[in-house]
């Protein structure tokens, strides 16, 4: 299916919409759509690093095996001149930045979410704070607004309502508009009624 009709919709920049499409394609293992999104991004002059960052973030939402395949698919249509690397905050800054981002997303519920994660397993809590937030989600190439919108798309596609609500509020905290949230949901779900239903949960 051509992605051009989606890219022509108002409410979301085409460059960001391509990243949402890429993220959800990884979750669905829809490799032709990932390839199409990457090809369109390349044709439009979008940085390859945009897509690399989506794939790195997708490790947290989709798991290692899918992301291995996603990198293979990206390389098949957009080979890197040299293997990419780096791009994260200096290691000494990651922990504090991760805690600040976590607090920015969860606001007054921050301590409750800390307690919830630690109650599951302390190692799980520490992984989420140190690896997910400190190392990946604070990578500066994509700002917090775009990263939260990607999280919203993936969590809606996965049907994870509680986590979706947290990250939808986080997206708003970092400046996402209602139009952006709705268009992200429509792009992720490809169904107006479903997008409207999910959007209504955060109004």
Protein Blocks (a to p, Z undefined) as FASTA:
>chain_A
ZZklmmmpghiafklmmmmmmmmmmmnopaklmmmmmmmmmmnopafklmmmmmmmmmmm
nojklmmmmmmmmmmmoccfbaceehiacfklmmmmmmmmmmmmnmmmmmmmmmmmmmmo
mklmmmmmmmmmmmmmmpmkbcfklmmmmmmmmmmmnopaklmmmmmmmmmmnopafklm
mmmmmmmnopaklmmmmmmmmZZ
